[in-house]
Amino acid sequence: VNGDVEEFTYLDDVATGPAKITYANGSIVEFTYQDDVREGFGRLTVIDSFILEHTYTNGRMNRAVKFIYMNGDEEEAHMEHDLRHGRSVRKY
């Protein structure tokens, strides 16, 4: 037991609807499942670091994302296959 807490909703043993994982260090991942696949809006909150807002398509981050840093800086970037790829703009 590591202290992480996972909250999911199932329909006939298939993850469907909102989900949330709270890690023992305080970081939080929020997303939505559709037929056992992450789909739609997601948010990752890393304590004392940043918030990442993004959209899942077929379980992957493949679109524009927004980083909101704890110091107030913001970054808009593009993701492909869960990695930054292409143009990124950071506002200080």
Secondary structure, 3 states (H helix, E strand, C coil): CCCCEEECCEECCEECEEEEEECCCCCEEEEEEECCEECEEEEEEECCCEEEEEEEECCEECCEEEEEECCCCEEEEEEECCEEEEEEEEEC
